[in-house]
Structures are given as structure tokens and as C-alpha cells.
Amino acid sequence: QVLLVESGGGLVQPGGSLRLSCGAPTIGFTFSTMAWYRQAPGKDRELVADISSGDSTNYADSVKGRFTISRGNAKNTVYLQMNSLKPEDTAVYHCNGRHTFFGNYWGQGTQVTVSS
């Protein structure tokens, strides 16, 4: 059963933009924090950005000033606006939702490829 669903990945040229979306329509509780992680081939999964229930945000140094994370109006929705994309941003991007009691939930991931 897929609990978090991502969309918006694809192929883009260096310098381009993409917007990733994530929703959790079948989950009855509200996540305290939602986040985006990414995993490139041969590398560990790394945190890209996260956002708390109070809209406090945190970014990896490599994406500061280029990526913006935001929550949607619907419960358990989160977006990642990615600008000035670089080839090193190529990875599978995973949505994550965290709840103090119910734990961590993940999506299956969406592929982002930055190439000319």
C-alpha cells in the first residue's frame, strides 16, 4: 500500500526548474514534519529539505537559495520548487512524513534527471 505519492519529476536541462508534489490522501493523522530526501546512484540517501508544522524550514547546503519547500493547504501535502538545477541534483527524490507517535512514512520516489 503506497501511503505517500510523489509527482513532478522528469528530465530538465541545467539551469531549468521543476516542482515536485507529494500527498498522503489515505493517512488519517497529520504529519508534524514533512521532508524531501534524494538518493543518487551509488550514494546514500540525503536530506534535501524539511518543513515543520509551524512552517520552519531546513535545507541542505547544496540546495540553499535554489530550492524551496512549502506545505499545501490540504493536509499532508508538500512541494519542492527546484530552480537553477544542476547535473549533480540528478537523483530519485523521496517524500517523507514524520509523526511523533506513528513514525516515518515514505513515498516510492520520483526521478529527477538534469542533463543537456
N, C-alpha and C positions, 0 to 999 in steps of 0.2 A: 504494500500500500504506500503510494507516494504521498507524503504529507506536505512538503513544500515544493512548489512548482516554479521554476525559473523560465524566463524567456528573454529574447532580445540580443542573443549572441549572434556572431556571424563573422564575415571576412571584411576587413576595412583597411584602407591604405594608411601608412604612417601619417600622423597629423590629423587623422579623422576622429569621429566621435561615434559612440554607441551608448544606448541606455538600456540597462538591464532591469528587469522587473521580477519580483518574487511575491508569491502569495501562498497562503495556507488556508484555503477555504474550508477544510474539513476538521480543523482543530478548534475545539470549543473554548480554550482558555487563551489569554493574551500573553505573548512573549514579553519579558521585561527588556530584553536586548535582542536586536537583530543585527546580522552582520553579513558581509561578503568575504569569502575566502577564495583563493585561487591556487591551482596546482599546475605547474608547468612540467613537461616530460622530464623525468629524472630528478625532479626536485621535490622537496617536502611541501605540504600544503601550508600556505601562509595567510595571515590575516591581511585583508586589504583595507577594510573599514568597518566600524561598527557604530551603532546608534542606540542610546538608551531610551527608556520610556519617557524621560524628560528631555529628549532630543539632544543630549550631549553626544558629540561625535569624536571619533578617534580614527586616525589614518596612518597607514604605513608611510614611512618617509619617502618611499619611492613614488607614491601617488599624490602626495600633498600638493595642492594647487592645481591639480589636473582632474581629480575625481571628486564627486560629491555624492554622499549618501543621504537619503531622506526617507521618511516614513510616508506612506499613503494615508488617505482618510479612512479607508477600510481597515478593519482590524487585521493585524499580522501581514501587512503589505510593506515592502521596502523596495527602494530603487537605488540604482547606482548609475549616475551620469558620468561617463568617461570621455574626457576631451584630450586633445593632443596625444593621441595614442602612439605608443612606440612598439617596435617589434618585441621588446622584452616584456610587454604586457600580455603577450600570447600565452594563453593558459585555459584550463577549464575553470570556470567561475561557479562557486557553490554558495547558495544561500544558507544561512544558519539562523535558527531561532533558539533562544535560551530562556528557560523558566526556572526559577529558584527551586521549585519542588519537582516539576516534571522532567527537568533536564534539557539535553540538547537534541535538536531536530535538524535534519539536513535535507536539501534537495539533491537531485541526481546530477545537477550541473549543466552549464551551457558553455559551448566552446566559443572562445574569442580568439580570432587569428588576425594579427596585424602584419600585413605584408604588401609589398608593391608588386 
